[in-house]
Amino acid sequence: MNTHVNAGQRLDNVPIGRFHRRLALLVGLGMFFDSFDNTLSAAVLASMLPTGFSTLELNSLFLSVTFAGLAIGAAFAGWLSDRMGRGFAFQFSLALFGILALCAALAPSMPVLIALRGVMSIGLGAEYVICYGMIAEFIPRRRRGRYLGLLGIFGGLGVSLSSILGWMVIPAFSWRGMFVIGGVGSLVAWWLRRTMPESPRWLESRGRYDEAAAVIRKIEEESGVSSRRADLARPRTRRPSGCPSRCCSRGRSSAGR
């Protein structure tokens, strides 16, 4: 069994390739729908008042529950990803708020919607944290800042399009249509991300060295790294006690003279 994976150094030495661009896109989709679902509150709550589905008091409770769930989810994300793995937490949080968004579209009353929103927000808060964590886990450190900024762009687009679509969708399909869009989009992103590998750093920290090495080899192959270059990134076995071979060879040369 290979116990010298050196995942961190090898991942940092891999040039940006197809794997990294696909990762950034799939993580960005999660961030997009996370921001979309989080921002739809403004348009949705405003449309509920004229119909009598909600009141100002219930709207305030909806927002309070949302922000409480976001905070709980952010704290929960670290524990879950450390215990179950980055990949599991990555997918679980997206599936949680995607499924509950569809349930919210069918809510028969405002109290039921508030309860669903509270649990949904836990997934939203966790996804925010894990998306940035996934970029930090896989992207080489020399390009990490650029990709973290790209993730912020996806989040900003989600906020903007949530407002624009609310202006068009709510008058035609009511506020329920916004939750349908957010839920379906989130589950599509979840499906596309189902083949993303577990973090080699986490696998190595758990002693799952063979799995970590296999993931890194796949990333290196997709990035065009030859097996010889990959071997150079692995730790070298130290020589036994005694002078280095270079010094010894000099000593032998001097004795010969």
NUMI-112330 format. One record per residue (C-alpha): x, z, y. Coordinates in pm, whole numbers, plus 50000, padded with zeros to 5 digits. Example, Ala and Ser with C-alpha at 12.3 -4.5 7.8 and 13.67 -1.06 7.14 Angstrom:
2
512305078049550513675071449894
END
This chain:
257
500005000050000501314990750344501695022050559503565005650849500964983751020502034991151378498644978551497499084986251866502354967351910501274937651703497984933951890499804935752222502284909052110499624883952006499064856352266495564850852397493774827252162490434817252019489724851651877490154868852214487984843752398485224847152140485484884952155485204884652535482124862352520480334883252257481164916252425480114900952755476724891152612476154927252514477094938752862474824912253014471714923652828472654960052876472674954653253469544933153232467534959953049468814987353273467954968953594464474956553505463044990753598462564981953964460364951353914458564965653612457604998753776456474981854097454124958953903452514988153719451145005754026448484980154132447134977753776446845015353734449065015653425451375040453597451585063453898454355072854139454895105253949455185087453614457485061453766459785089153884459765104453538460575070353387463665067353607464755103053542464505098253167466425065553197469405081253372469405111253139469515087752841472375068052995474425099853032473665111252677474505076952539477845075652721478825109252574477485099852230479425067152222482835083852205481865106651918480185078751721483005053651762485635079251660483685090251356482125057851230484345031351382484365009851694482574980951527479765002351390479145019551724479374985751898476554971251689474455002651655474065007852030473014971652087470524972051800469065004951923468094993252268467214958152149464654970251895463214996552127462894971252409460534951252188458654983252104458404990652477456724957052531453894969352307453575004152460449875013552493450415039052771452965050453025453875082952841454685062852529456765038552736458675067552892459475081952549460685048252424462725043352738464465076652689465735067352344466475031652452468645044452736470875062652488471745028652343472215014152690474625041652793476585039052471476905001252500478435003752847481235025852718481845007452392482004973052554484934983652772486475001252474486364969852261488244950352527490884977652541491174978152160491814941052107493044924252427496844925652482497734949752762499344923052980495934905553010493624935252966492824940053334491674904053371489314906753075487924939953193487124922853521485444894553332483264920253159482184932653499481084897453589478794896553285477294929553397476734916553748475024885353617472694906953411471674926553721471094895053926469144875853664466994906053588465704905753944465254867953956463434866153623461264895653720460084876054022459084846953796458064863453467456004893553576453334874153770452874850653476453264873353171453084908953312455854934853292455824933152912457514899152923460644914853074461054938352781460554909452539463314889352707465684918752705464884928252346465114893352198468304885652391469934917952275469104911251911470434875751936473704889952073473704915351789473364887351533476174867151687478444897751687477824907551326481124892151203483344908951461486024929151280486644966251299489414977351532492804977151352493895006351569490995027151439491535015851080495185025451099494325059551246492065065450944494715055850692493035022850600496275003550636495504973550417492264966650605494034970050939496784946250831494254920650708492394920851042495614916851238496774888051020493504870151083493824875351459497424862951450496434831951255493634823651502496094828251788498704805351632501254832451550503504823151258504154847950982507814850751090506884860551447504394885551312507084901251095509284906651400506584929051549506664952451250508834983651257512304980751104513675004750843516425025950996519875024750840521125055350653523465079750821526865066050912528155042051170526245009651240527334979051050528654963151370530984992351440532124993451080532944956351083535054961551397536894989851227537634968750925538904940651147541244964051331542594978251004543284943250878545384935851183
END
